[in-house]
Amino acid sequence: VREIDLGCIDGDYFLNTAAIGLAPKVAETVPHGLKRRLGRLGYLLWASWSAASFRAFRLRVDDGTKVHRLWATEVRIANGRFHGGMELIESADIQSGEIVVQAVVGRSVFGLAKSYLASAIKHKDRKANVREFHGKVMKIDTRPRQRVSIDGELGPEMPIEASVAPGAVKVVVPRSAQTGKGSS
């Protein structure tokens, strides 16, 4: 039996990731029939269509010691390393006792696409246009206001408070599983 952390956004708990930016816009607007018929491919096609009208936003992250302000195209609030089926937040760990806020910085949607591609192929420069903030509690706001998606479901609008619930869930793992890094 191992204890793992949960992420929390304004009282909504999640296991892996939440996102701000293009992902919630896609989740909010994707036609149900497209999603049902084409699955992940439908999401990809709709994301490409939605990216044409998507604009970067100002991000404000208060990590409790400093307030960080920057332009971003996506923000991943992570308890685990995976977002959208891809390993994007390598520093997140389900047993670390902290939440990770990873921002894809800049004002270009092409930079966001480049970030996804670099992460998908594990390119050495995959962290070139991301900034990460680690902590137990972080306050996040955007201008203009954005919505957050929590494990793929639409959640609240900014501002939000993201936190970690250390050891909130007990899971059973095989005896051979390492007790180190989590695999989520």
C-alpha positions as CSV (number, residue, x, y, z in Angstrom):
1,V,0.0,0.0,0.0
2,R,1.4,3.4,-1.0
3,E,0.0,6.9,-0.2
4,I,-0.2,9.3,-3.1
5,D,-0.9,13.0,-3.3
6,L,-3.9,14.7,-4.9
7,G,-3.9,18.1,-6.5
8,C,-6.7,20.5,-5.5
9,I,-8.1,23.5,-7.2
10,D,-10.6,25.5,-5.2
11,G,-11.9,22.4,-3.4
12,D,-11.9,20.1,-6.6
13,Y,-9.4,17.3,-6.2
14,F,-7.6,15.7,-9.1
15,L,-5.0,13.0,-9.7
16,N,-3.0,14.2,-12.6
17,T,-3.3,17.6,-14.3
18,A,-5.4,20.6,-14.8
19,A,-4.9,23.1,-17.6
20,I,-5.5,26.7,-18.5
21,G,-5.4,27.9,-22.1
22,L,-6.2,26.1,-25.3
23,A,-7.1,22.7,-23.6
24,P,-10.2,24.2,-21.8
25,K,-11.2,26.1,-24.9
26,V,-11.2,22.8,-26.9
27,A,-13.0,20.9,-24.1
28,E,-15.7,23.6,-23.9
29,T,-16.3,23.9,-27.7
30,V,-15.6,20.5,-29.3
31,P,-18.7,19.2,-31.0
32,H,-20.0,16.1,-29.2
33,G,-20.4,14.1,-32.4
34,L,-16.8,14.8,-33.5
35,K,-15.5,13.6,-30.1
36,R,-17.7,10.5,-30.1
37,R,-16.8,9.5,-33.7
38,L,-13.1,10.3,-33.9
39,G,-12.0,10.2,-30.3
40,R,-8.5,11.6,-29.7
41,L,-8.1,12.4,-33.5
42,G,-11.3,14.5,-33.2
43,Y,-9.8,16.5,-30.3
44,L,-6.6,17.0,-32.3
45,L,-8.5,18.3,-35.3
46,W,-10.7,20.6,-33.2
47,A,-7.6,21.9,-31.3
48,S,-6.0,22.8,-34.6
49,W,-9.1,24.6,-35.7
50,S,-9.5,26.4,-32.3
51,A,-5.8,27.5,-32.3
52,A,-6.5,29.8,-35.2
53,S,-8.5,32.1,-32.9
54,F,-6.7,31.5,-29.7
55,R,-4.7,34.3,-28.0
56,A,-2.0,34.3,-25.4
57,F,-2.8,35.6,-22.0
58,R,-1.1,37.3,-19.0
59,L,-0.4,34.9,-16.3
60,R,0.2,35.7,-12.6
61,V,1.5,33.0,-10.2
62,D,1.9,33.7,-6.5
63,D,4.0,30.9,-5.1
64,G,3.9,32.3,-1.5
65,T,7.4,33.9,-1.8
66,K,7.2,35.8,-5.0
67,V,4.6,36.9,-7.6
68,H,5.6,35.9,-11.2
69,R,4.1,37.6,-14.2
70,L,4.5,36.4,-17.8
71,W,2.8,35.8,-21.1
72,A,1.6,32.3,-21.6
73,T,-0.2,30.1,-24.1
74,E,-0.9,27.2,-21.7
75,V,-0.6,26.5,-18.0
76,R,-0.4,22.9,-16.6
77,I,-1.1,22.5,-12.9
78,A,0.3,19.1,-12.2
79,N,0.3,16.4,-9.5
80,G,1.5,13.9,-12.1
81,R,3.7,14.0,-15.2
82,F,1.1,13.3,-17.9
83,H,-1.2,15.7,-19.7
84,G,-3.3,14.7,-22.6
85,G,-1.7,11.3,-22.7
86,M,1.8,12.7,-23.0
87,E,4.6,13.1,-20.5
88,L,4.9,16.9,-20.2
89,I,5.7,17.7,-16.6
90,E,8.7,15.5,-15.8
91,S,9.4,17.1,-12.5
92,A,5.9,16.4,-11.1
93,D,5.6,13.4,-8.7
94,I,2.5,11.9,-7.1
95,Q,4.5,11.5,-3.8
96,S,6.4,14.8,-3.7
97,G,4.1,16.7,-1.4
98,E,4.0,19.7,-3.9
99,I,2.1,20.9,-6.8
100,V,3.8,22.0,-10.1
101,V,2.6,24.9,-12.2
102,Q,4.2,24.7,-15.6
103,A,3.7,27.6,-18.0
104,V,4.4,27.5,-21.8
105,V,5.7,31.0,-22.1
106,G,5.4,33.4,-25.0
107,R,2.6,34.8,-27.1
108,S,2.7,32.4,-30.1
109,V,0.5,29.4,-30.5
110,F,3.3,28.0,-32.7
111,G,5.4,28.0,-29.6
112,L,2.8,25.9,-27.9
113,A,2.8,23.4,-30.8
114,K,6.6,23.4,-30.7
115,S,6.5,22.6,-27.0
116,Y,4.2,19.7,-27.5
117,L,6.2,18.3,-30.4
118,A,9.5,18.6,-28.5
119,S,8.0,16.8,-25.5
120,A,6.5,14.1,-27.7
121,I,9.9,13.2,-29.2
122,K,11.8,13.9,-25.9
123,H,13.9,16.6,-27.7
124,K,16.7,18.0,-25.5
125,D,15.3,21.6,-25.8
126,R,11.8,20.5,-24.7
127,K,12.1,22.8,-21.6
128,A,13.2,25.8,-23.7
129,N,9.9,27.7,-23.5
130,V,8.5,26.5,-20.2
131,R,8.8,27.9,-16.7
132,E,7.9,25.8,-13.6
133,F,6.9,26.9,-10.2
134,H,6.8,24.3,-7.3
135,G,5.0,24.6,-3.9
136,K,2.3,23.5,-1.6
137,V,-0.2,26.3,-2.4
138,M,-0.2,28.7,-5.4
139,K,-2.6,31.5,-6.4
140,I,-3.1,31.8,-10.1
141,D,-4.8,34.5,-12.2
142,T,-5.0,35.4,-15.8
143,R,-5.9,38.4,-18.0
144,P,-8.1,38.0,-19.8
145,R,-9.8,35.6,-17.4
146,Q,-9.5,31.9,-18.5
147,R,-11.2,28.8,-17.4
148,V,-9.4,25.8,-16.1
149,S,-10.0,22.2,-17.1
150,I,-9.5,19.6,-14.3
151,D,-8.6,16.1,-15.6
152,G,-10.4,17.1,-18.8
153,E,-13.5,18.5,-17.3
154,L,-14.3,22.3,-17.3
155,G,-13.8,23.8,-13.9
156,P,-13.8,27.4,-12.4
157,E,-12.7,30.6,-14.0
158,M,-9.7,32.6,-12.7
159,P,-8.5,33.4,-10.1
160,I,-7.9,30.0,-8.5
161,E,-5.9,28.5,-5.7
162,A,-4.0,25.3,-6.5
163,S,-2.7,23.2,-3.7
164,V,-1.5,19.7,-2.9
165,A,-3.2,17.2,-0.5
166,P,-0.2,15.0,0.5
167,G,-0.8,11.3,1.0
168,A,-4.6,11.8,0.4
169,V,-5.2,8.4,-1.3
170,K,-3.9,4.9,-0.5
171,V,-3.3,2.6,-3.5
172,V,-2.3,-1.0,-3.8
173,V,0.8,-1.6,-6.0
174,P,2.7,-4.8,-6.9
175,R,5.5,-5.8,-4.5
176,S,8.0,-5.2,-7.3
177,A,7.0,-1.5,-7.7
178,Q,9.6,1.0,-6.5
179,T,8.8,3.2,-3.6
180,G,10.5,6.2,-5.2
181,K,9.1,8.3,-8.1
182,G,5.4,7.9,-8.8
183,S,4.4,6.8,-12.3
184,S,1.4,9.0,-12.8
